[in-house]
Amino acid sequence: WLLVWEGAALLVRQELLIPTPLAVLRTLWRLAGTPLFWKAAGASLLRVAGGFLAAVAAGCAAAVLTARFSLARALLAPVLHIVRAAPVASFIILALVWFRTDVLPLFIAFLMVVPVVWANVEKGIRATDPALLEMARVYRFGRLKTLLRVQLPSVMPYFLAACTTGLGFAWKSGIAAEVICRPGLSIGRQLQDAKIYLETPEVFAWTATVVALSILLEKGLLRLAKRLGRRYNAAV
């Protein structure tokens, strides 16, 4: 694919449209030598990670409530379905009125991940084998032991699937929000500035940064997921 990219760049011969891979690498190297690059990347990483972690906690809590109480499901399920179906751009535009620009990407990442975690975790809770729960009652496991030995192993595959899927949503929606609201230190702002000034190699370089950070986070999450999977006998 690098060869295809190089061939397309040579065919077009317009760096404004398609820069060569070498030009993008040089631009990325130059950007990496500036403090602004690391500050922007770190700030975006913190926003996305914060929104993702908050969404995981909120989604799990919502799943427990909706699986246990029919009233909670009647109240929460329609809202979460609407959030999952609505375009992210609509929420970004609305949230511009409600939040500061440096908080908005975190909120958007949170909003996009919550329905994913909720749907998967609730499905895992409902998929718990009733026979195992009955066995736990017969042997008087207690609530904590039943949670650790029966319910968590059942829910864990669904939870891990939600996390790996949600992380991609968090990155895409968080960076999209940064492009629109332009926080002071952010990858999205740098992408938008590069586009305005027609610095196409910088657009490619910042995009490569987003991809690299996303891959690193996904690898870390998968490593953690494998450990949790071995602990709770859950396939990853």
N, C-alpha and C positions, 0 to 999 in steps of 0.2 A: 504493500500500500504506500510505502514511502516512495517507491519507484513510480507508482501511478501519480502521486502528488508532484513529484519532480517533473514527470513528463507533462502534466497539465500546466505547470508553471512555465516550462520552457515553450510550450505550444502557445500560451496566451501572451507571454513576454510582457506582462504588465504587473509589476509588484503591487500596484494599487488593488488589483483584483485577486491575484493568487501569488503570494510570495513563495520563494523556494524554501524547502525544509532547512537549508543551511542559513538562509536569511533569518528565519524564525528562531533557529538555535542561537545565532549571534545576538539577536534582540533579547532573547530570554537570558542569555549570559550577562548582557549589559544590565538588564533590569535587576537581576539577582545580586549585582554588585552595589545596589543602592539600598539605603535603609527603608525607603518608601515601599519597596517591594515586599520586604519581610513584615513590615507593620501592616500593610494592606492585607496580605495573605493571612497573617495571624488574627487580625480583627474579623475577617470573614469566617475563618475557621471557628473562632469562638462563638460567633452569632449562630452559625449553622449547628454546631455541636450543642449549644444551649437550647435552641429550639427543638432539636431532635430529642434530647434527654427529657425535656419537659413534656414533649408529646408522648414519649414512651410511658412515663409515669401517669399522665392523664388518660391515655388510651387504655392502660391496664385497669385503672380505677373505674373508668366508664364500663369496661367489659364485665368486671365483677358485679357492678350494680345492675346492668341490663340483663345479665344472665340470672341474677338472683331475684330481682324485683320486676314484676310486669309493669308497674307504674313508671319505674325508671326507664324501661325500654320504650314505653309509649312517649315519654317526654324527650329522651335523648336521641333515639334512633332516627327520627325524621331530620333533626338538625344535622347529625353526622352524615346522613345520606346526602343532604343538600351541599354540605361542605365538600364532600368527595366528588360530587358531580359538577359543581360550579367551576368555571375557569379561574385560574390563579390570578390573572390580570385584574379581574373584577375585585377580588379581595385586596389586591395591592392598592388599587385606586381608592377604595373605601378606607383602607387602613391609613392612607396618607393624611386623612382628616383626624384620625384618632391618636396616632402615635408619632413620637419623634423619629427622625430618619434613621438614627442609629439603632433603634429598637424594632422598627418595622420588619426588617429581614428575619429577625429572630421569631417574631410573631407569625409571619407567613410560613416559615419552615415548620413551626409548631402546628399551625392550622392544617397544613397539607399532610402531616404524618399521623395526627391523631386518628382520623377515620381508618387508616390502614391498620394501625395497632389494635384499635377497638374491634374491628371486624374479625381479624385473625385470632386474637386472644379469646373473644367470646365464642368463636367456633371451637377453639380448643377446650374451653370449659364445658361446653355442651357435648363435646365428643368423649368426655371422660366415661369410662366403662362403669355403668351402674353396679355391675357385679363386684367390681373392686371396691367401690364405695360401701357396698353392703358388707363385704368382708372386713373392711376397716371398722365398721360399726360393731360387727360381731366380736372382733378381737379387741375392741375398746382402745383403738389407736389414740383417740383424742383429736381435737381440731388441728393442732400443730403437726402431729405425726402424720395425720391424713393428708394435710397440705404438702408436706415434704416428700412423702413416700408414694402418694397416689396422684394427687391433682397436678403438682408441678411436672412430673414426668409426662403426663398427658398433654399439658398445655405447652411445654417447652418447644416442640417442633414448630408449632403455630407462632409462638412468640419470636423465635429466631427468624422465621420466614418474614414476619412483619418488620423486624428490625432491618434486615438486609434490603428489603424492598423500600422501606421508609427512608433509609439513608440516602438513596438516590433521589427520591422526591424532595428531601430536605435540601440537598445541594442545588438542584435545578430551581426550585422555587425561591430559595434564599438568594442566590446570585441574580435571578430575574428581578427580585424586589430591589436589590442593590443597584441594578442598572437603572431602574425607574426613579428611586428615591435619592440615589447618589449620596450615601453617607460620606463623611470626611475621609475616613480610612476604610477602603473596601476594594475588593477586586472588581465589583460591578461598576464602581465609579471610574476605575482605570480603563475598563473595557469601553465604557461610554465615551470617555475623553479621547481614547485612541480612535474610536469610530468618527467622532466629530472632526478631529484633525487629520482624518484620512491616513492614519498610521496603521495600515493593515497588518504588517508584521507584528506590531504590538498586540493587535486584537488576537492574532493566532497565538502569540506567546502567553498572554493572560489566559486564553482558553486552555492551552496546554497545562498551565498551572492549576486550573480548576480540575482538569482531568486527573493530574498527578495526585493532588490532595484527596480527591474522591477515591482513587484506587488505594492510597495508603490507609485511609479510614476504613475502607471496605475490607482490606486485608487484616487490619487490626480487629475489626468486628468479627470476621470469620474465625480468627484464631481464638477469640474469647468464646465464640459460639461453639467451637469444637470442644473446648474445655467444659463448658456447661453441658453440652450434649453427652460427653462421656460420664459426667457426674450424675446426670439424671436419665441415662439410657435413652437419649433422644437422638435420632438421626439428623445430621446436619448436611 
